[in-house]
């Protein structure tokens, strides 16, 4: 039986008349980097506060390392929280900040110093233990906050938008660093974020929430390539969408008929019947553009016209007008050489494989 660090069983939390968490149940494996992803108001922050013990659920049960948490105050839970603001004491050194929690718990001074050194070694800041927070970069301050959370080896580290205060380049660097640290120390990390790239880059699994409900849970590849709903498809990355009606279902593929376009084949979820009104979701990087009508090897081909060309360095994005009211986006790597570049107004054929699109019934 697989070991779980955290288990939420039918959790309900209301804030006045607002249902912040709506019958949420999930399990987080021991040693997993697990992210809860969603927009503002999705319930992700309320879930984190319930785990930390800052709030109690109105219904349901929270277990951490198999122990029920109802009535257990935050300072007695086997969790530590890393805030977006880092919440470092400006007058204390790096070592002082990391060891502060141990001092408050009455840990012997002789035991604090080696524990602090060990935590700083984990985040590669051992050489800066005498610095003040103001003498550190944003990324270094973030690592101090992480070391403070790791110093007493909690069962679970809770991360509240941990990289939100960093600029884009440093944020991307720290995504990889956080995941590397988590893998090296083997603790369970639960991260709450609204940043899709962050969740996909760092996580072993991702839970997508909206309006307090869990919509989908899976690996980053699963939630990106096989979204369970229109909301997940739209929220995780960029998705082209097409509305139509199921004309036929053959095995795992469905044929969709949309107005003014050829029939389109895509993956169909179980339970979707012929005649159903559906949406086809397709990622922009899955599209192949060509001016050759007779190019073979693809399941789907639709005519389009280049509406706009956007050069982004390593790729070119094309806005494609398929019909008067339907514009899709394609992302094509810039391979150099004689790689074909299309211009606004040019007629093209858009091609993709049936398995690269997914039919959504809601």
N, C-alpha and C positions, 0 to 999 in steps of 0.2 A: 504493500500500500504506500502510495506516494506521500511524503511528509509535507505538511503545509505550515508555513509561518503564520499566515493570517487567514481567517475565514469569516466572511460576513454572511449572516443568515437572515434573509427577509428583513433588511433594515429599512425602517421608515423614520424620517425626520421632517417635522414641520417647523417653519418659522412663521408664526401667526397663521395666516390663511394660505401661505405658500407651501406646497409640498416640495421640499428641497431634495429629499432622497425618497424614491418611490419603489419600495419593495426590492431593494438591492441585495442580490446574493452573488458572491464570487469567492474564489479561493486563490491565494497567492502561494506559490511553491517556495520552499526553503531555498535560499541562495539565488532567488530570481530577481531580475531587474524588471519591475512591473510598473507600467505607466497608466494613469487614468487621464484620459484626454477628452476635452470638450470645451465648448465656448463658455462665456460668462453666463451664469445662471444654470449651468448643466448639472450641478450637484457635486462636482468633483472636490471643491474646497470644503464643503460640508462633510463629505466622506472622510477627508483627511483629518478634519477637526474631531470627528467621531473616533477615528483610530487613535488620535493623540490623547483623547480624554478631555478635551476642552468642552465637548458637548456630549450629552447622553442621547441615545436613540429613543424615540417614542415607542418603537416596536422593534423586535428582532434581537439578535445576539451577535456580539463581536468576540471572536476567540483569537488570541495571540499565543503562539506556541502551545495550543491546546487548552489554554486557560481562559475562562470567561472573564470579560473585562467590565461587566456592569458594576458600577459603583467604585471602580478602581481609579484613583485620581491620577493625573498626568505624571507626577513625579514617582509613582509606583508602577508605572507601566514599563515593559521592556522595550521602549522605543525612544528614539531621539529625533528631533525635528530640525531640519535646515531651512531657514527662512530665506525668502527672496532678498530681503534687505541685509542678510547676514547677521544683524543684531550683535555686532562685536562691541566690546567695551573700548572706547577710544583711548582711555588712560591706562589700559593694561597692555602688556607686551603680547606677542603671539603666544608664548608659553603660558602667560597668565590667563589669556582668554580660553585656551584649550583646557587648562587645569581647573578653571573656576568651578565647574560643576562638581568635580571630585572634592574640592575643598568644602563646598556647601553640604556634601553628603558625609563629611567628617572622615574622609579617607586619610590615612596617615601620610604626613608630608614626605616621608622616605619612599612611599609607594607612588606618590603623584609624579615625581620627576621622571622615572623610567616609563610610566604610562604615557606621559606627554610626549616624550622623545619617540616612543613607538608610533603614536598617532601622527606626529609630524613626519616621520619617516614614510608612512603610508602615502602621504600626500606630497612628498618631496619638498618639504619646507624646513628640514632640520637645521639648515644653515641660517634661518631667519627667525629663530625663536626669541631673540631679544629686540626685534623690530616692533614698532607700534603700527596699528592698522593703517594710519595715515601715510606710512612709508611703504605701503604695499600697493601693487596693481590690483585692479578689480578681480582678475583671475586668482591672484594670491589670496585676497580676502575671502573669496569663495572657498578656497581650499582650507583656510583656517576654520571657517564655519563648519566644513565637513569634518575636519580633524576633531573639533570639539564634539561633534555628534558621534564620532567613532571611538573616542578615548576610553569609554567604559564598555565597549563591545556590546551594544544593544542587540536584541534579536532582530529588530527592524529599524531601518533608517528611513524617515519620512522626509521627502523633498518637496517643498512648496514653491513651484516656479523657480527652481534653483538658479537658473541662468538668465532670468529676466532682466537683470540690471547690467548685463554685459552687452558690448557692441557685437555686431553680427560676426565678424571674423573671430573674435575671442570666444564667442558663444559656440561656434562650430568646433573650435579646438577643445573647449571644455566638455562638449558632448562626448567626444572620444575619451578624454581623460577620466571623466566620471565613470564611464562604463569599464574602463581598464582597472580603475581602483576597485570598483565593485567586484569584478571578477577575481582580482588578486586576493582580496580579503574574504570573499565568499559569504558576505552578509546579504540579507534580503533588503532590497531597496524598493520603496514605493514612491513614485514620482507623480505629482499632479502638475499638469501643464495644459495650456491651450495651444502650444506650438507643435504643429504636426511633425515637422522635420525632426525636432528634438525627440519626440516620442519614438518615431520610427528608427532613428539612429541608435538610441541608447538601449531600447527595451528588448527583453526576451519575449514579452507579451504586452499587448495594449488592450485596455478596456475603453470603449468609446461611449460617452454618456451625453444625454441631452434631456433637459427638463426633468432631471432627477432619475431618469431611467437608463439602465444599461442596454445599449442597442446592439453591441457586438463585442466579442472578446476573442483574441487570437494573436498569432505572431504578426509582426509588422508586414510580412509578405501577404498573409491571409487577409488582413483588413484593407490593405491597399489594392490587391489584385482581385479579391472576391468580396467586395462590400456587400453587406446584407440589406442595405436600404439606400434610398436616394440621399438621405441626410449624410450617411457615412461616406458615400461616394463623393459628395460635394465637399464635405468638410476635410477629408483626408486627401490633400493634394488637389490637382485640377482634373476635372472629368468632363468629357464631352457627353452630352445626353441627347437622346432621340426618343420621342414618344410615338407609339404605334400600337398595333394589335397583333397578337399571336395568331399566325396563319396555320402553323403546323408545329408539332413537337415530335422529334425523333431522337430517342435516347436522351442524351444530356444536352442536345442542341435544340433551339427553337428558331423558327423562321418568323421574322417580324416584318409586317408591311406598314410602311409609313407613307404619308401623302407626298407625292411628287418625287419619290426615290425608289430605286430598285429594292427588292426584298433583301433583308439582312439576316444573317445567321449569327447567333450568339449563344453562350452558355445559359441554360435555363434552370432555375432552382426547382426542387421538388415541389409538387403541388400546383404549379402554374399550368393552366389548361388552355386549349385552343379557344380563341375568341376573347381572351382576357386583354384588357388595356394595360400596357406595360411601358417601362422606360428602359432603353438600352444605355448602359454606361460604358465608356471606352476612354482609356487614358491617352493623352496626346502623343506620348512617345511611342505608342504602338502603331501609329499611322505611317504608311509608306506612300510617298508622292511620286508620280511619274506622269510624263506627257505621252506615254506610249499606251494606247488603248489595248494592245494585244499582249501585254505583259502577263504571264501566267504565274501560278504558284500561290495565289491568294484566294481565300474563300469569299471575300466581299470586295466589291468595286463600286464606287459611286463617283459620278462626275462632280466637279467643283470648280470654283474660280478663286484665285488668290485675291483676297481682300486687302491684306496688309502683310508686309514682311518686317520682322523685328530681329535684328542681329544682337545676340547676347554673348559674344565671345566664343564660348565652347559649343554653342548651338544657335540655330536659327529657329525662331518661332514664326509660324504662318497662321494667319487668320483666314479660314476657308469658308467661303459662302457656298453652302450646299443647295439651299433654296432661298427664296426671297426673305424668309423669316428665320432661317437656321444657319448659324455661324459656328464652326468648330475651330479648335486650336490644334495644331500639329507642332511637335518639337523634334527637330532633325539635327543630329550632331554635325558640326562643321569638320569634315574629314580632310579638307584641303585638296590640293591638286585640281583635277577637273570635275570635282563633285558638283552636280547640278544645283544651281541657285535659281529659285523662281522669283518672278517680279510681280508686283501688284497688277491685276488685270489679266494675268495669264491663266489659261484653262489647264486644269490638271485632272488626273484620276487619283482618287484616294483609296488605298487598299489596306486590308488587314485580315488576319486570320479569325475564324469564328471563335476560337477559344480565348481570344484576347478581349472580347467584349462580354459583358454579363447583363442578363435581363433581370430587372428589378420590378417587383410587383407592387411597390408602394412608394 
